């Protein structure tokens, strides 16, 4: 009994199986959704009547901030990622995701980040309170002191790292793991929309990580990126944040569109209308354009009129592809045989609410109308119609649609229909009044009894309770179906996508499934998926190390804080070494199937595709920092003279060292391509020495600079901001070099073991790619800091 | 609905008037689009409910043609809307008016201070002569605020280290417009209380007031 319980627990904590990780994501995200909903109800209670004293201004601000952060980052996207974990591999006939352990690591990092968000409420001073947009300088230590906000931003960074790793994993999976026969044109719509989501994530999240890392650096290390008024840090933050923030809207929305597209086809019996128009307009209009509309969030920050017009036009233009998608969805119903089961009701409801939310969005594209709407409840109404209306209704459609597939049991249709009707009514009672509150500022914790504010706010609060109550039915429905529901046929909806068993006669009998994990019930029918449950303790342990180390960061000035950081680093080192040893001893092997649809990457190895994807997000990451640096240089009234602080000869020497190490790394790769292990080891050794010399010189250079008074804490504002930029960016690059040196030790050990051969040397190939990237970054940093 | 706007409907200042016209255009387009599209969806759901003997696979799958036509219709609406927005940009362009009164606005945690041309300063109350063109130079002493007068359809961010300009035509009706000015960006625990009055006085009273 005891042993069974331990095995059960191990089966979840150490799992790398995409379905189990998917289940973990779905349940964890629903928990965070519950937390976010409680915060929302607290706010709606406070606002239900004028001059209410239910919450203080400070706590209200924490609630409004963390409601946004938790709902967007810990509920909406992770719920979609949970579905994607479970169903994307099934839909394309893959055995699992491309990198199963990396996937488990993504989940644990997501959870660890979420724990930071929760505990931030319980430290003295409470949580972050500057809004989910945390417009600077409100989020700096000066205006938001205390450990709480620091913990929130650190947790947020963990989440963004988790998402970036997940993006690499999913892109590689979708392009490299498709079963024979699943050609590009046969990829199901949910997988397509997840792919679009992931691409948007891959290129937008690095900008958010960059912004958050700069902010945490300000709060912890004392850099001054967001605290010197002379460089207008609010504008810097706005640009970084919204460059990420607008694609984020589509990141939240597109998975729901994927579900809606699946559900519409299944429950109307019709193929998707104008499918290629949908796919092409999403790929070539929505994705690129989503990165070119961010400034409509900044119309009244004082940007020139011409620029406002450019972004007004790009914003109104992005409504066109969404118009096409919506109408194609509706056209799909034409001549159909429509069954109004719960998934279909929620999908249709999601479309209706998206139409309203989309149209109010067009209003916000006008800089003239924005002079009233910016910062008002009209905006709150608009984005909740999109993010709650379209996204959550779409995802709930997904819950009902796939519940029989995940559990082998059927939910209660009558209750589900009531759930839909009450949700739809409650939603509109809650959010429609906000469209009318065009003069009420958002995020105010109290208001006086003027005009129609008390009435509209009261109605909205009643709607909030109705909407929240309805979700209790959903929770009951999921748990009840999971444990007690009547058995479902293997393919109850007659769906044609691969995640459902494609057999004419149900294989499963009438008896209820026996014990074990019932989610596995239908698997034998598909034939394409193989049950494997490779356990690995490394992902959770590695995350635990990071978690403990970061927990100490806000308290690093105390010995307890330092001790916590050191313990965390020890756990981290142990698990990283363990992970490397697993690879050396080949303890965790993922067998790739020989055949598969991999166009257009059929000539590229899986690991290499993953590395390319990762590096493309790294380019945005460094690009954001370099962009921020250039902004600071342009905004700063003056700057340190060239050659006066940074020694050009030393910088040049380091450049030569690093570029040479790039050449020796290329020679190392060339050696193993010819099968020469001895030369490989020699060139790796030289590369390692050159890299170490680079870091050694760097350290002595820093010590020299510090002794000359080139310090972040300098009283001279120009020196302070120049030192902040220099130490931060060059330090970040140094961290990448150091990480490379550590990996090189592992590569040399593996070379000595003789594990790299002429045929199998993917590790060397990928590291060479990484090292070349690190070289190239330095080739940008050297002129930016030393020569200009 | 637009409670504060209807307050000044009697004689709307220029910026509020321009806003109302543009807003009504967007509202008309938006409402029409929502009604048409949602009705179509509801009609299809009713018309094509599951029924015996109907084989949906008999009908061809709609391709790009309907999409193209709807795209063209939408495009024409969007172009009209955008054109009207650009035509209304007098609202967000500082007028070249030599008689305009320039007033400095400083946002801080938590209040607004106004400095008039002669150096006179008021707190949480902006006094202007009726019908005059007012140009505000807005900045912040600490964090990001946003200065908004919804009844005049104008708003501008108050950003530390940056001076932004905004203009409006003062209401024609004299009187104290209570709580007409608010902060529209979360700026800390007192964000909700960052409110100011707009006091509109006659030209003669303005001269007396400013020199007192």
Interface residues (C-beta under 8 A of the other chain):
Chain A: X56 X57 X58 X61 X64 X129 X130 X131 X135 X136 X137 X138 X143 X228 X229 X230 X231 X232 X233 X234 X235 X268 X269 X270 X271 X272 X273 X274 X275 X276 X277 X300 X301 X302 X305 X308 X309 X312 X313 X316 X317 X319 X320 X323 X324 X326 X327 X328 X330 X331 X332 X333 X334 X335 X336 X337 X338 X339 X340 X348 X351 X352 X355 X356 X359 X360 X362 X363 X365 X366 X367 X368 X369 X370 X371 X372 X374 X375 X376 X436 X438 X439 X441 X442 X443 X444 X445 X446 X447 X448 X450 X451 X452
Chain B: X1 X2 X3 X4 X18 X19 X22 X23 X26 X30 X33 X34 X37 X38 X40 X41 X44 X45 X48 X49 X50 X51 X54 X56 X57 X58 X59 X61 X62 X63 X64 X66 X67 X70 X71 X74 X75 X78 X81 X82 X85 X86 X88 X89 X91 X92 X93 X142 X143 X144 X146 X148 X150 X151 X153 X154 X155 X156 X157 X159 X160 X161 X162 X164 X165 X178 X179 X182 X183 X184 X185 X186 X187 X188 X189 X190 X191 X192 X193
